[in-house]
Amino acid sequence: MNTANILVVEDEKVVALDIKRRLLRLGYHVTGMASSAVHAERLIIKTLPDLVLMDIHIQGDTDGIELATVLQKRYHIPVIYLTAYSEEKTIARASETKPYGYLLKPFSERELHVAIQVAIDRFKSDHSLRKSETHLRLALEAANLATWETNPNICEVYFTKNTQGVLSPVESWNELLEKIHKEDKSKVLKSINLLRQQHEQRMEFEFRVIETLSHLRWFKLYGKSFFIEGSDEIQVVGVIQDITQLKETEEQLSSAAIVFQSTAEGIAILSTSKKVDSINNAFTTITGFDQEDLIDKELPILSKDNLGDTRYQMIWQHVSQERYWQGEIKTFRHNDQLVYMWVNISTVTHANGSISKFIVVISDISAMREAQEKLSYIAYFDGLTDLPNRTLLMNRLEQELKRSKRYKQKLALLFIDLDHFKRINDTLGHQVGDNMLRAVAKRLKSVLRDSDTVGRLGGDEFIVIMSNLPKEEDAATLSKKILKTLTEPMLLSNTEIIPSCSIGISLYPKDSNKQNSLIQMADTAMYAAKEKGRNNYSFYSPEMTEYAVHYLTRENELRKALQQNEFKLFYQPQVDTKTGKFIGLESLIRWQTEKHGLMPASEIIPIAESSHLIISVGNWVLTETCRQLREWIDRGIPLLRIAVNISIRQLTDGKLPQFISDLLEKYHLPPDCLELEVTESCLQDDDICLLTLKKINGLGITISIDDFGTGYSCMGSLKQLPIQRLKIDQIFVKDIPKQEDDCAIVSAIIALGHQLHLKVIAEGVETLAQYNYLKNIHCDELQGYYFCIPMSAHDTEEYLISAAKSGNFEPLKQLPPH
């Protein structure tokens, strides 16, 4: 029984019905009858027949041949023409549509049946062929292949490109041959000629094609030669494949292999069972394990024995969920040497998302970890003394306060400051000062309990935290031990030094329950201990805070005084010992207050020094001195030398030389009219101070050492200093000539100064006996109440005029009025 579904396209309804009856008798199924192209296409979309019987002349603008063309392209349905027309032109048009039959009307039922059966069989065969061709085409495209063959008669090669354009945009063998790289062309021609000359040969080779100036494509050619059946001619066929991507992949794999073996990071590839597949050279270098030690084994660094069960489970669970893990691992090399590693575990997955490999990358961070530990040490410990620094001290004090509060215990805080450390540091050098701080730290630790904490707050300041204090007297007991141990002599750079310290004590909870307050109170108590005469200790009391408030109030008053010009200069004459003539003055600052009246320099300078006001105050003194001197000169008073005290803060400011130079230029003063008095501490082992003094001395200004003998001057270095005068401090003058020790000191200073070609001036001369003694031992200049008390500018002016008239004035030189 024939079951093919057939559509009849016929414009004559009677003919169409006749064809339908015949088809039904032959056992076919008629899906419908159409008289026009539009009607036929609707039925085709609806029923999709196996075959169409097509009349050429049908209704509408589209004839049967044109409709058949559409059906072939859109639906691939076989068509048999049924027509009464057999002229050549119509047949030619019909042939172009490749019909499956052509029946001329009238035709028999048998002819119709045969034509339909042949068409259906042929269509099945064509369909199978198309399927095979499509399969082959897709296979070639999947493999990126194109076919090629040779002509047996002429030396020519043909190829068929696939739709992926393996040889695009090459259109012929000659065109391809022109693009083959010159180094490969002879190889290609020689290989193809060999195939053409010998049968049953197989050959494959690679060659390069220049696609653009900057890009090459790689091809692989496969070929086989054989005799054409029934002749002695040799046929060659084959395929050509674009292997550019394969070559690039090979190159990438080669590069990856080089990187794998050359990278500084250790790499291990693990199977899904976490066993080692391979490792690189760096992995061996870092861990000490060779490839044969680890293949098909678990990585020791990631084992439970090394990580512990908890961390092992955590790491691999994270890898399973997140597909990666990274972190630090402490482990051991093959030689049992400790090593810190940064480990990164990642995964390689299949297309379905399942894990196929684990990639473990390790870096040796032992050096980094050591550096971090050093940085951590630096952050919390003092590099000089190895004691806890300020940061760690504050942390421990906070913890001890919490602990004391929890257990209702007492706590003492000891604030320790070394006495005269700056003098020692400046005199003997910073290295000796550092060694002294180290020795002090060791001595402090030697007298503390295990529960106590000692740290260096900074400079020469230390703090001791006494936790779990049974009674307050224990803090005093420890302070006495500290004072005793620190006063034992130290030998530093072949110099024996007996250090001492001042200790301030604050108590928790008596004084405060806050760490900053306790430190501030202990600091305040320490200053009270210094005022007792140093090498002492003192407990904090509220009165000390009142004194500190007074100090702060005084500082604010000083700032206001500077702004409102409340300072004044007084002047004290200086006398030449040999002639008895007046030769100069010293400027002395005073403070005119409404509440306290005229206040001396001792109420100004210490507070100004500690509050950094000293630079502003010092600059005011210099400016007022130069202004006053210019005013006196303009009034006809002969030029004289005026000495001005300079602090160490002014010297370290660095701007002082230019400031003085500008003042001299502004007031038209010669540099030798100005003398700067500096303390000994300004001159010892301070490169900035020495450089500043050299610059000032280079201007022609005289420099003298004030209060000489009270510090720790290194006598051997005096000849290298930019000084012209020594000033003996009044503490050595007040008891001469009665006190033999003071007489010896004064005589030694004068002799030393003269040996170094320096002038020597003594201050604090108040009696005739002192004057005569100093004159007899050849002290160059004198200053003190014996001659004149410090005077205001107005009184000094009258004194200068009187001295000039009496001839008791020895001026530097006379300047014309400004």
NORNORPE-V93204 format. One record per backbone hydrogen bond with DSSP energy under -1.0 kcal/mol. NH is the residue of the N-H (numbers start at 1). CO is the residue of the C=O. E is the energy in kcal/mol with one decimal. If there is no record, write none. Layout:
nh=NH co=CO e=E
nh=NH co=CO e=E
This chain:
nh=6 co=29 e=-3.0
nh=7 co=51 e=-2.3
nh=8 co=32 e=-2.3
nh=9 co=53 e=-3.0
nh=10 co=34 e=-2.4
nh=16 co=12 e=-2.6
nh=17 co=13 e=-2.5
nh=18 co=14 e=-2.2
nh=19 co=15 e=-2.6
nh=20 co=16 e=-2.2
nh=21 co=17 e=-2.4
nh=22 co=18 e=-2.3
nh=23 co=19 e=-2.5
nh=24 co=20 e=-2.4
nh=25 co=21 e=-2.3
nh=26 co=22 e=-2.1
nh=27 co=24 e=-1.1
nh=28 co=23 e=-2.7
nh=29 co=4 e=-2.4
nh=31 co=6 e=-2.4
nh=34 co=8 e=-2.6
nh=40 co=36 e=-2.4
nh=41 co=37 e=-2.3
nh=42 co=38 e=-1.7
nh=43 co=39 e=-1.9
nh=44 co=40 e=-2.3
nh=45 co=41 e=-2.3
nh=46 co=42 e=-1.8
nh=47 co=43 e=-3.1
nh=48 co=44 e=-2.3
nh=50 co=5 e=-2.1
nh=51 co=5 e=-1.5
nh=52 co=78 e=-2.0
nh=53 co=7 e=-2.8
nh=54 co=80 e=-3.1
nh=55 co=9 e=-2.1
nh=59 co=35 e=-2.3
nh=64 co=56 e=-3.8
nh=67 co=63 e=-2.0
nh=68 co=64 e=-2.4
nh=69 co=65 e=-1.9
nh=70 co=66 e=-1.6
nh=71 co=67 e=-2.4
nh=72 co=68 e=-2.3
nh=73 co=69 e=-1.8
nh=74 co=70 e=-2.8
nh=75 co=71 e=-2.0
nh=76 co=71 e=-1.2
nh=80 co=52 e=-2.6
nh=81 co=101 e=-2.4
nh=82 co=54 e=-2.9
nh=83 co=103 e=-2.5
nh=91 co=87 e=-2.3
nh=92 co=88 e=-2.7
nh=93 co=89 e=-2.0
nh=94 co=90 e=-2.6
nh=95 co=91 e=-2.6
nh=96 co=92 e=-1.3
nh=97 co=94 e=-1.3
nh=98 co=95 e=-2.1
nh=100 co=79 e=-3.1
nh=103 co=81 e=-3.2
nh=105 co=83 e=-2.5
nh=112 co=108 e=-2.1
nh=113 co=109 e=-2.2
nh=114 co=110 e=-2.6
nh=115 co=111 e=-2.4
nh=116 co=112 e=-2.3
nh=117 co=113 e=-2.6
nh=118 co=114 e=-2.8
nh=119 co=115 e=-2.2
nh=120 co=116 e=-2.6
nh=121 co=117 e=-2.5
nh=122 co=118 e=-2.9
nh=123 co=119 e=-2.6
nh=124 co=120 e=-2.3
nh=125 co=121 e=-2.5
nh=126 co=122 e=-3.3
nh=127 co=123 e=-2.8
nh=128 co=124 e=-2.4
nh=129 co=125 e=-2.4
nh=130 co=126 e=-3.2
nh=131 co=127 e=-2.4
nh=132 co=128 e=-2.2
nh=133 co=129 e=-3.1
nh=134 co=130 e=-3.0
nh=135 co=131 e=-2.6
nh=136 co=132 e=-2.8
nh=137 co=133 e=-3.1
nh=138 co=134 e=-3.0
nh=139 co=135 e=-2.3
nh=140 co=136 e=-2.9
nh=141 co=137 e=-2.7
nh=142 co=138 e=-2.9
nh=143 co=139 e=-2.1
nh=145 co=140 e=-3.4
nh=146 co=240 e=-2.3
nh=147 co=160 e=-1.0
nh=148 co=238 e=-2.5
nh=149 co=158 e=-2.7
nh=150 co=236 e=-2.1
nh=151 co=156 e=-2.0
nh=156 co=154 e=-2.2
nh=158 co=149 e=-3.5
nh=160 co=147 e=-2.8
nh=165 co=162 e=-2.1
nh=170 co=167 e=-3.0
nh=176 co=172 e=-2.2
nh=177 co=173 e=-3.0
nh=178 co=174 e=-1.8
nh=181 co=208 e=-2.9
nh=184 co=181 e=-1.9
nh=185 co=181 e=-1.4
nh=188 co=184 e=-1.9
nh=189 co=185 e=-2.3
nh=190 co=186 e=-2.4
nh=191 co=187 e=-2.1
nh=192 co=188 e=-2.2
nh=193 co=189 e=-2.3
nh=194 co=190 e=-1.8
nh=195 co=191 e=-1.7
nh=196 co=192 e=-1.9
nh=197 co=193 e=-1.2
nh=198 co=194 e=-1.3
nh=200 co=225 e=-1.5
nh=203 co=223 e=-2.2
nh=205 co=221 e=-1.7
nh=207 co=219 e=-2.4
nh=209 co=217 e=-3.0
nh=210 co=179 e=-3.0
nh=211 co=215 e=-1.4
nh=212 co=215 e=-1.9
nh=217 co=209 e=-2.8
nh=219 co=207 e=-2.7
nh=220 co=241 e=-2.7
nh=221 co=205 e=-2.9
nh=222 co=239 e=-3.1
nh=223 co=203 e=-2.5
nh=224 co=237 e=-2.4
nh=225 co=201 e=-1.9
nh=226 co=235 e=-2.4
nh=228 co=233 e=-2.9
nh=231 co=228 e=-2.2
nh=235 co=226 e=-3.6
nh=237 co=224 e=-2.1
nh=238 co=148 e=-2.2
nh=239 co=222 e=-1.0
nh=240 co=146 e=-3.5
nh=241 co=220 e=-2.9
nh=242 co=144 e=-1.8
nh=243 co=218 e=-1.9
nh=247 co=243 e=-2.8
nh=248 co=244 e=-2.6
nh=249 co=245 e=-2.7
nh=250 co=246 e=-2.8
nh=251 co=247 e=-2.7
nh=252 co=248 e=-2.6
nh=253 co=249 e=-3.0
nh=254 co=250 e=-2.7
nh=255 co=251 e=-2.9
nh=256 co=252 e=-3.1
nh=257 co=253 e=-2.6
nh=258 co=254 e=-2.2
nh=259 co=255 e=-3.0
nh=260 co=256 e=-3.1
nh=261 co=257 e=-1.9
nh=262 co=258 e=-2.0
nh=263 co=259 e=-2.6
nh=266 co=362 e=-2.4
nh=268 co=360 e=-2.6
nh=269 co=278 e=-2.9
nh=270 co=358 e=-3.3
nh=271 co=275 e=-2.9
nh=274 co=271 e=-2.3
nh=276 co=297 e=-2.2
nh=277 co=269 e=-3.8
nh=278 co=269 e=-1.3
nh=280 co=267 e=-1.8
nh=284 co=280 e=-1.3
nh=285 co=281 e=-2.3
nh=286 co=282 e=-2.7
nh=287 co=283 e=-2.5
nh=288 co=284 e=-2.6
nh=294 co=291 e=-1.2
nh=295 co=291 e=-2.1
nh=296 co=276 e=-3.0
nh=297 co=294 e=-2.4
nh=302 co=299 e=-1.0
nh=303 co=300 e=-1.3
nh=307 co=303 e=-2.7
nh=308 co=304 e=-2.8
nh=312 co=308 e=-2.4
nh=313 co=309 e=-2.4
nh=314 co=310 e=-2.1
nh=315 co=311 e=-2.7
nh=316 co=312 e=-2.1
nh=317 co=313 e=-1.9
nh=318 co=314 e=-2.0
nh=319 co=315 e=-2.2
nh=320 co=316 e=-2.1
nh=321 co=317 e=-2.0
nh=322 co=318 e=-3.3
nh=323 co=319 e=-1.7
nh=325 co=345 e=-2.0
nh=327 co=343 e=-2.1
nh=329 co=341 e=-2.9
nh=331 co=339 e=-2.5
nh=333 co=337 e=-2.8
nh=334 co=287 e=-3.0
nh=336 co=333 e=-2.1
nh=339 co=331 e=-2.4
nh=341 co=329 e=-2.7
nh=342 co=363 e=-2.4
nh=343 co=327 e=-3.0
nh=344 co=361 e=-2.7
nh=345 co=325 e=-3.6
nh=346 co=359 e=-2.6
nh=348 co=357 e=-2.4
nh=350 co=354 e=-3.3
nh=353 co=350 e=-1.8
nh=356 co=348 e=-3.7
nh=357 co=348 e=-1.7
nh=358 co=270 e=-2.3
nh=359 co=346 e=-2.8
nh=360 co=268 e=-3.1
nh=361 co=344 e=-2.8
nh=362 co=266 e=-3.1
nh=363 co=342 e=-1.5
nh=365 co=340 e=-2.3
nh=369 co=365 e=-3.1
nh=370 co=366 e=-2.5
nh=371 co=367 e=-2.3
nh=372 co=368 e=-2.7
nh=373 co=369 e=-2.4
nh=374 co=370 e=-2.2
nh=375 co=371 e=-2.8
nh=376 co=372 e=-2.9
nh=377 co=373 e=-2.3
nh=378 co=374 e=-2.9
nh=379 co=375 e=-2.5
nh=380 co=376 e=-1.3
nh=381 co=377 e=-2.8
nh=382 co=387 e=-3.7
nh=386 co=382 e=-2.3
nh=389 co=380 e=-2.0
nh=393 co=389 e=-2.8
nh=394 co=390 e=-2.6
nh=395 co=391 e=-1.8
nh=396 co=392 e=-2.8
nh=397 co=393 e=-2.8
nh=398 co=394 e=-2.2
nh=399 co=395 e=-2.1
nh=400 co=396 e=-2.8
nh=401 co=397 e=-2.3
nh=402 co=398 e=-1.9
nh=403 co=399 e=-2.4
nh=404 co=400 e=-2.8
nh=405 co=401 e=-2.3
nh=406 co=402 e=-2.4
nh=407 co=403 e=-2.3
nh=409 co=404 e=-2.4
nh=411 co=508 e=-2.0
nh=412 co=466 e=-2.3
nh=413 co=506 e=-2.9
nh=414 co=464 e=-2.8
nh=415 co=504 e=-3.4
nh=416 co=462 e=-3.3
nh=417 co=502 e=-2.4
nh=418 co=460 e=-1.6
nh=419 co=500 e=-2.5
nh=424 co=420 e=-1.8
nh=425 co=421 e=-3.2
nh=426 co=422 e=-3.2
nh=427 co=423 e=-2.6
nh=428 co=424 e=-2.6
nh=429 co=425 e=-1.2
nh=433 co=429 e=-2.0
nh=434 co=430 e=-2.8
nh=435 co=431 e=-2.3
nh=436 co=432 e=-2.2
nh=437 co=433 e=-2.1
nh=438 co=434 e=-2.1
nh=439 co=435 e=-2.2
nh=440 co=436 e=-2.6
nh=441 co=437 e=-2.3
nh=442 co=438 e=-2.0
nh=443 co=439 e=-2.2
nh=444 co=440 e=-2.6
nh=445 co=441 e=-2.2
nh=446 co=442 e=-1.5
nh=447 co=444 e=-1.1
nh=452 co=449 e=-1.1
nh=453 co=465 e=-1.9
nh=455 co=463 e=-2.4
nh=456 co=388 e=-1.9
nh=457 co=461 e=-1.7
nh=458 co=461 e=-1.4
nh=461 co=458 e=-2.4
nh=462 co=416 e=-2.8
nh=463 co=455 e=-2.6
nh=464 co=414 e=-2.2
nh=465 co=453 e=-3.3
nh=466 co=412 e=-2.9
nh=469 co=410 e=-2.4
nh=474 co=471 e=-1.5
nh=475 co=472 e=-1.4
nh=477 co=473 e=-2.4
nh=478 co=474 e=-2.4
nh=479 co=475 e=-2.1
nh=480 co=476 e=-2.3
nh=481 co=477 e=-1.9
nh=482 co=478 e=-2.5
nh=483 co=479 e=-2.7
nh=484 co=480 e=-2.4
nh=485 co=481 e=-2.7
nh=486 co=482 e=-2.3
nh=487 co=483 e=-1.2
nh=490 co=497 e=-3.3
nh=492 co=495 e=-3.1
nh=495 co=492 e=-1.3
nh=497 co=490 e=-3.5
nh=502 co=417 e=-2.8
nh=503 co=536 e=-2.4
nh=504 co=415 e=-2.7
nh=505 co=538 e=-2.4
nh=506 co=413 e=-2.2
nh=508 co=411 e=-3.3
nh=511 co=507 e=-2.5
nh=512 co=507 e=-1.2
nh=518 co=514 e=-2.3
nh=519 co=515 e=-2.3
nh=520 co=516 e=-2.4
nh=521 co=517 e=-2.7
nh=522 co=518 e=-2.4
nh=523 co=519 e=-2.5
nh=524 co=520 e=-2.3
nh=525 co=521 e=-2.4
nh=526 co=522 e=-2.0
nh=527 co=523 e=-1.7
nh=528 co=524 e=-1.5
nh=529 co=525 e=-1.9
nh=530 co=526 e=-1.9
nh=531 co=527 e=-1.9
nh=533 co=530 e=-1.6
nh=534 co=529 e=-1.1
nh=538 co=503 e=-2.1
nh=540 co=505 e=-2.5
nh=544 co=541 e=-1.7
nh=546 co=542 e=-1.6
nh=547 co=543 e=-1.8
nh=548 co=544 e=-2.1
nh=549 co=545 e=-2.8
nh=550 co=546 e=-2.2
nh=551 co=547 e=-2.4
nh=552 co=548 e=-2.6
nh=553 co=549 e=-2.9
nh=554 co=550 e=-2.7
nh=555 co=551 e=-2.0
nh=556 co=552 e=-2.2
nh=557 co=553 e=-2.3
nh=558 co=554 e=-2.2
nh=559 co=555 e=-2.0
nh=560 co=556 e=-2.0
nh=561 co=557 e=-2.6
nh=562 co=558 e=-2.3
nh=563 co=559 e=-2.0
nh=564 co=560 e=-2.3
nh=566 co=561 e=-2.6
nh=568 co=590 e=-2.6
nh=570 co=588 e=-3.4
nh=571 co=791 e=-2.9
nh=572 co=586 e=-1.7
nh=574 co=584 e=-2.7
nh=575 co=782 e=-2.8
nh=576 co=581 e=-2.9
nh=577 co=780 e=-2.5
nh=580 co=576 e=-2.4
nh=582 co=808 e=-2.3
nh=583 co=574 e=-2.6
nh=584 co=574 e=-1.3
nh=585 co=641 e=-2.4
nh=586 co=572 e=-1.6
nh=587 co=643 e=-3.0
nh=588 co=570 e=-3.2
nh=590 co=568 e=-2.8
nh=591 co=599 e=-2.5
nh=592 co=566 e=-2.1
nh=593 co=597 e=-2.6
nh=599 co=591 e=-2.9
nh=603 co=600 e=-1.4
nh=604 co=601 e=-1.8
nh=605 co=601 e=-2.8
nh=608 co=604 e=-2.6
nh=609 co=605 e=-2.9
nh=610 co=606 e=-1.9
nh=611 co=607 e=-1.6
nh=613 co=608 e=-1.2
nh=614 co=608 e=-1.7
nh=617 co=613 e=-2.7
nh=618 co=614 e=-3.3
nh=619 co=615 e=-2.5
nh=620 co=616 e=-1.8
nh=621 co=617 e=-2.2
nh=622 co=618 e=-2.3
nh=623 co=619 e=-2.5
nh=624 co=620 e=-2.9
nh=625 co=621 e=-2.4
nh=626 co=622 e=-2.3
nh=627 co=623 e=-2.5
nh=628 co=624 e=-2.7
nh=629 co=625 e=-2.4
nh=630 co=626 e=-2.3
nh=631 co=627 e=-1.9
nh=632 co=628 e=-2.4
nh=633 co=629 e=-2.4
nh=634 co=630 e=-2.4
nh=635 co=631 e=-1.0
nh=636 co=633 e=-1.9
nh=637 co=632 e=-2.4
nh=639 co=813 e=-1.0
nh=641 co=583 e=-1.0
nh=642 co=673 e=-2.7
nh=643 co=585 e=-3.2
nh=644 co=675 e=-3.0
nh=646 co=677 e=-2.9
nh=651 co=647 e=-1.5
nh=652 co=648 e=-2.2
nh=659 co=655 e=-2.1
nh=660 co=656 e=-2.6
nh=661 co=657 e=-2.4
nh=662 co=658 e=-2.4
nh=663 co=659 e=-1.9
nh=664 co=660 e=-2.6
nh=665 co=661 e=-2.0
nh=666 co=662 e=-2.6
nh=667 co=663 e=-2.5
nh=669 co=664 e=-2.4
nh=673 co=670 e=-1.6
nh=674 co=671 e=-1.6
nh=675 co=642 e=-2.3
nh=676 co=702 e=-2.6
nh=677 co=644 e=-2.8
nh=678 co=704 e=-2.5
nh=682 co=679 e=-1.3
nh=683 co=680 e=-1.9
nh=690 co=686 e=-2.6
nh=691 co=687 e=-2.5
nh=692 co=688 e=-2.5
nh=693 co=689 e=-2.7
nh=694 co=690 e=-2.2
nh=695 co=691 e=-2.0
nh=696 co=692 e=-2.3
nh=697 co=693 e=-3.0
nh=698 co=694 e=-1.8
nh=699 co=696 e=-1.2
nh=700 co=697 e=-1.5
nh=701 co=696 e=-1.2
nh=702 co=674 e=-1.4
nh=704 co=676 e=-2.5
nh=705 co=725 e=-2.3
nh=706 co=678 e=-3.3
nh=708 co=727 e=-3.0
nh=710 co=707 e=-1.7
nh=717 co=714 e=-1.7
nh=718 co=715 e=-1.2
nh=720 co=717 e=-1.2
nh=721 co=718 e=-1.4
nh=723 co=721 e=-2.0
nh=724 co=703 e=-3.3
nh=725 co=703 e=-1.2
nh=726 co=759 e=-2.9
nh=727 co=705 e=-2.4
nh=728 co=761 e=-2.8
nh=729 co=708 e=-1.3
nh=732 co=729 e=-1.6
nh=734 co=730 e=-2.3
nh=736 co=733 e=-1.5
nh=739 co=735 e=-3.2
nh=743 co=739 e=-2.0
nh=744 co=740 e=-2.5
nh=745 co=741 e=-2.3
nh=746 co=742 e=-2.7
nh=747 co=743 e=-2.5
nh=748 co=744 e=-2.2
nh=749 co=745 e=-2.4
nh=750 co=746 e=-2.3
nh=751 co=747 e=-2.5
nh=752 co=748 e=-2.7
nh=753 co=749 e=-2.8
nh=754 co=750 e=-2.4
nh=755 co=751 e=-2.1
nh=756 co=752 e=-1.5
nh=757 co=754 e=-1.4
nh=758 co=753 e=-3.3
nh=759 co=724 e=-2.3
nh=761 co=726 e=-2.9
nh=762 co=781 e=-2.2
nh=763 co=728 e=-1.8
nh=765 co=783 e=-2.2
nh=771 co=767 e=-2.1
nh=772 co=768 e=-2.9
nh=773 co=769 e=-2.4
nh=774 co=770 e=-2.5
nh=775 co=771 e=-2.3
nh=776 co=772 e=-2.3
nh=777 co=773 e=-1.6
nh=778 co=775 e=-1.3
nh=779 co=774 e=-2.7
nh=781 co=760 e=-2.1
nh=782 co=575 e=-2.4
nh=783 co=762 e=-1.7
nh=786 co=765 e=-2.7
nh=787 co=784 e=-1.4
nh=788 co=784 e=-2.3
nh=791 co=571 e=-2.9
nh=796 co=792 e=-2.7
nh=797 co=793 e=-2.1
nh=798 co=794 e=-1.7
nh=799 co=795 e=-2.3
nh=800 co=796 e=-2.8
nh=801 co=797 e=-2.3
nh=802 co=798 e=-2.5
nh=803 co=799 e=-2.7
nh=804 co=800 e=-2.4
nh=805 co=801 e=-2.2
nh=806 co=802 e=-2.1
nh=808 co=803 e=-1.9
nh=810 co=582 e=-2.8
nh=812 co=639 e=-2.5
